[in-house]
């Protein structure tokens, strides 16, 4: 009779079985990307770090890929009058050396759509069912949920970034955003109501140049939709930095004027 081979220890058998199951699962996921992966595989590759292209200086900008000039913002008369008055007051205050502060001085995020102006770089991440956009300034984050229906405006709690859903039309990511609270200033400080709706068409115009065409609609404050575009250049070497608003060098006085504290005035 042939001698019986010694039995393997139970722990070894258990580990071997777990490894086999894990390997089979990994192979299945790699070869059978189900419906959850379809959105990730659609559209263009816009993942990466992006810096504003030609937004603050036209030097070195290829005119073929520069953002087109913005449309004209047409406010309803009652809002246009208040807007013009505020603009003149801001210009006069700046000329006196007493600039009227914006919310950033109070360490408040810019929110939508102004976070897309990218005064500091943006990072875009594409994952199954979602596109995430991170702005370095104030560490702002917005999430675009793909291929799902949009909620009703009255069901979305107003916030800084609202509720965004999107879908791919070929190589263009079309995004619908609602739920921006009125205290969040619009682009160029446009006043708006809770009925604000933002439509974006995000697409590559060159392998590493991205355009975000933004159209804002508000039946309360705007006579007609207003469209403007931000352009970005992909920077494969940039890594977003931590941005925490904690130095308190700037502050707002009782009249809304922005000031800068000297070093010996800083709180300890």
C-alpha positions in Angstrom: 0.0 0.0 0.0 1.3 3.4 -1.0 1.8 5.6 2.1 -0.7 8.5 2.5 0.6 12.0 1.9 0.6 14.2 4.9 -2.4 16.6 5.2 -1.8 20.3 4.7 -2.5 22.5 7.7 -6.0 23.9 7.8 -4.8 27.5 7.9 -2.8 27.0 4.7 -5.8 25.5 2.9 -8.1 28.4 4.0 -5.6 31.0 2.8 -5.2 29.2 -0.5 -9.0 29.1 -1.0 -9.3 32.8 -0.3 -6.5 33.7 -2.7 -8.2 31.6 -5.4 -11.5 33.3 -4.9 -9.9 36.8 -4.9 -8.0 36.0 -8.1 -11.1 34.7 -9.9 -13.0 37.9 -8.8 -10.3 40.2 -10.1 -10.3 38.4 -13.4 -14.1 38.6 -13.7 -14.1 42.4 -13.0 -11.3 42.9 -15.5 -12.9 41.0 -18.3 -16.6 41.7 -17.6 -16.9 45.4 -16.8 -20.6 45.6 -16.0 -23.0 48.5 -16.3 -21.4 50.4 -13.4 -18.3 50.9 -15.6 -20.0 52.1 -18.7 -20.1 55.7 -17.7 -16.4 55.6 -16.9 -15.5 54.2 -20.3 -17.6 56.7 -22.2 -16.6 60.1 -23.3 -13.2 61.8 -23.3 -10.3 61.5 -20.8 -10.4 64.7 -18.8 -8.8 63.3 -15.7 -5.9 65.4 -14.4 -4.8 68.7 -13.0 -5.9 71.8 -15.0 -4.7 75.4 -14.9 -6.5 78.4 -16.3 -5.6 79.0 -20.0 -5.5 82.6 -21.0 -7.9 83.7 -18.3 -5.6 86.3 -16.7 -3.1 86.8 -19.4 -3.2 86.2 -23.2 0.6 85.8 -23.4 1.5 82.5 -25.0 -2.1 81.6 -25.7 -3.0 79.9 -29.1 -6.0 81.9 -30.3 -7.4 78.7 -31.8 -7.9 77.3 -28.3 -8.6 80.4 -26.3 -12.0 80.8 -24.6 -14.4 82.8 -26.8 -15.6 86.2 -25.5 -18.4 86.0 -23.0 -22.0 86.9 -23.8 -23.7 89.9 -22.3 -25.3 89.6 -18.9 -28.8 91.1 -19.1 -30.4 91.6 -15.7 -34.0 92.5 -15.1 -34.4 96.3 -14.4 -34.7 96.1 -10.6 -31.6 93.9 -10.4 -29.7 95.8 -13.0 -30.1 99.1 -11.1 -28.8 97.5 -7.8 -26.0 95.8 -9.7 -24.8 99.0 -11.4 -24.9 100.9 -8.0 -22.9 98.2 -6.3 -20.3 98.1 -9.1 -19.8 101.9 -8.9 -19.4 101.7 -5.2 -16.8 99.0 -5.5 -14.9 101.0 -8.1 -14.9 104.1 -5.9 -13.8 102.2 -2.8 -11.0 100.6 -4.7 -9.8 104.0 -6.0 -9.7 105.2 -2.4 -7.6 102.2 -1.4 -10.5 100.8 0.7 -11.6 97.8 -1.4 -15.0 96.2 -0.5 -14.3 92.7 0.6 -15.5 89.6 -1.1 -16.6 86.4 0.7 -13.2 84.9 0.3 -11.9 87.3 2.9 -14.2 85.5 5.4 -12.7 82.2 4.3 -16.0 81.3 2.5 -15.8 79.1 -0.7 -16.7 80.6 -4.0 -19.2 77.9 -4.9 -20.7 77.4 -8.3 -20.1 78.5 -10.9 -17.2 80.7 -9.8 -15.1 77.9 -8.5 -14.7 76.9 -12.1 -12.8 80.1 -12.8 -9.7 78.3 -11.4 -7.8 81.2 -9.8 -5.8 78.2 -8.5 -5.7 74.9 -10.4 -8.5 72.3 -10.6 -8.3 68.6 -10.5 -10.8 66.3 -12.3 -11.2 62.7 -11.4 -13.3 60.2 -13.4 -14.7 57.2 -11.7 -17.6 54.8 -12.5 -20.8 56.8 -12.3 -19.2 60.1 -11.2 -16.9 62.9 -12.2 -15.4 64.8 -9.2 -13.9 68.3 -9.6 -11.6 69.7 -6.9 -10.6 73.3 -6.7 -7.3 74.0 -4.9 -8.7 77.3 -3.6 -10.5 76.6 -0.4 -10.3 72.9 -1.1 -13.7 73.0 -2.8 -15.2 69.8 -4.1 -18.2 69.2 -6.4 -19.6 65.9 -7.6 -21.3 65.2 -10.9 -23.4 62.1 -10.8 -23.6 60.5 -14.2 -26.6 59.1 -16.0 -29.1 59.7 -13.3 -32.2 62.0 -13.3 -32.0 65.5 -11.9 -34.0 66.3 -8.7 -36.6 69.0 -8.5 -35.2 72.4 -7.5 -37.5 72.6 -4.5 -36.2 69.2 -3.2 -32.5 70.2 -3.2 -31.2 72.0 -0.1 -29.5 75.2 -1.3 -25.8 75.1 -0.9 -22.5 76.3 -2.4 -22.2 73.7 -5.1 -25.7 72.5 -5.6 -26.7 69.2 -7.1 -25.1 68.2 -10.4 -26.0 65.4 -12.8 -24.4 64.8 -16.1 -24.1 62.6 -19.2 -21.8 62.3 -22.2 -22.9 63.4 -25.6 -20.0 62.0 -27.7 -16.9 63.6 -26.2 -18.8 66.4 -24.4 -19.8 66.1 -20.8 -23.1 67.9 -20.3 -23.8 68.9 -16.7 -27.0 70.3 -15.1 -26.6 72.0 -11.7 -29.4 73.4 -9.4 -29.7 74.2 -5.8 -27.3 77.2 -5.4 -28.2 79.5 -2.6 -28.7 83.2 -3.4 -25.9 84.3 -1.0 -23.3 82.6 -3.2 -22.2 85.2 -5.7 -22.5 84.3 -9.4 -19.8 84.9 -12.0 -19.0 88.6 -12.1 -21.0 88.9 -8.9 -24.2 88.2 -10.8 -27.2 88.2 -8.5 -29.4 85.2 -8.6 -32.4 83.5 -7.0 -32.9 79.9 -5.8 -34.3 79.2 -9.4 -30.8 79.5 -10.8 -29.9 76.7 -13.2 -26.3 76.1 -14.6 -25.7 74.1 -17.7 -22.1 73.2 -18.6 -20.7 71.7 -21.8 -17.2 70.4 -20.9 -15.0 69.2 -23.8 -11.5 68.9 -25.1 -10.7 71.3 -27.9 -7.1 69.9 -28.2 -5.5 66.9 -26.4 -4.6 69.0 -23.4 -6.9 72.1 -23.7 -10.3 71.9 -22.0 -13.3 74.3 -22.4 -16.1 74.6 -19.9 -19.0 76.5 -21.6 -21.3 77.7 -18.9 -24.8 78.9 -19.4 -26.7 80.3 -16.5 -30.5 80.8 -16.4 -32.6 82.5 -13.8 -36.2 83.5 -14.5 -36.1 85.9 -11.5 -33.0 88.0 -12.2 -32.1 87.4 -15.8 -33.9 88.6 -19.0 -32.2 85.8 -21.0 -29.6 83.0 -20.5 -26.0 84.2 -20.1 -23.1 82.1 -21.5 -19.4 82.4 -20.8 -16.5 80.0 -21.2 -13.5 79.0 -19.1 -10.4 77.4 -20.8 -7.9 75.2 -19.0 -4.5 73.6 -19.9 -3.7 70.2 -18.5 -0.6 70.1 -16.4 0.6 66.5 -16.0 3.2 67.4 -13.4 1.1 69.5 -11.0 -0.2 68.1 -7.7 -2.9 70.0 -5.9 -1.7 71.6 -2.6 -3.5 71.9 0.7 -5.4 75.2 1.0 -6.6 76.0 4.5 -7.8 79.6 5.1 -6.3 80.1 8.6 -3.8 82.9 8.5 -6.3 85.7 9.2 -4.1 88.3 7.5 -7.2 89.8 5.9 -10.4 90.9 7.7 -13.6 92.9 7.1 -14.5 95.9 9.2 -18.0 97.0 10.2 -18.4 98.9 6.9 -17.5 95.8 4.7 -14.1 97.2 3.8 -11.2 94.7 3.4 -8.0 95.3 5.5 -4.8 93.4 6.1 -3.4 92.8 9.5 0.3 93.6 10.2 2.4 90.8 11.7 2.3 92.3 15.2 -1.5 92.5 15.0 -2.0 88.8 14.3 -3.9 86.9 16.9 -1.7 84.4 18.9 
